[in-house]
Amino acid sequence: MKFLVTLERCEDGWIVAECPALPGCVSQGRTTAEALANIREAIELSVETRRAEGLPINIEVAEVEVEI
């Protein structure tokens, strides 16, 4: 499965990675590569937990455009 993730650099320089399709699935890293590796592991564990608990995995994510 493919999941979209967001990456946001914090004031302390760490990069926070979040998977919006899986509530609470957040990780971080010192570099983008590290943050992506860590969120990949977090996603795998989240999916494994959801399967064990019988929770849905096929979650829909949509893109919304707004003017700024």
N, C-alpha and C positions, 0 to 999 in steps of 0.2 A: 504494500500500500504506500501511497505517497501522501505526505502531510505538509501543509504550509506552516512555516514558522516565522515569527517576528524576531528581529535582532535589534536591541537597543543598548547603546553605550551609556553606562551610568557615570555619575560624577567622579567615582573612584577609578574609572578606566576599565572596569570589568564590562563584559558584554553579556547582557541577559537575553536568553533565548526562551521563547514561549510558543507552545503549540495551541492555538485557539480552539482547535477541534476537540481537544482533550482537556477539559477544565482541570486546572491545577497542575498541568504538565509544564513545569518551568525548570530551567537550568541556567548555568552561566559558564563563562570561561574567560581567560585572560586575552585570548585572540578569537577571531571569528571561527577559525578552524576548530579550536578547542571547544567553543560554545556549541558549534554544530555537532561535534562528536558527542558532547555531553547530552544535548537535547535528543539526539538519535537514541542514545541509551535510555533516556527517560521515557521516550515514546514507546520503545520496545517493552519496557517494564509496565507502562500504563496499559498497553494493549493486552499484555499477558494477564494483568490483574483484572481488566474488564472481562476477558474471556472466562477467567476462573469464577468471577462473580455473576456471570450471565448478563452483563451490561452491554448495551449496543456499542458497536465499533464503527459501523457505517454512518458516520456523522457528516452532514453536508456543510460545506463552507462556501460562502458566496462573496463575490467582490462587489463593493458598492462605491460609486464615484460621487464625490461632493466637490463643489466649488470652494476654493479658499482664496 
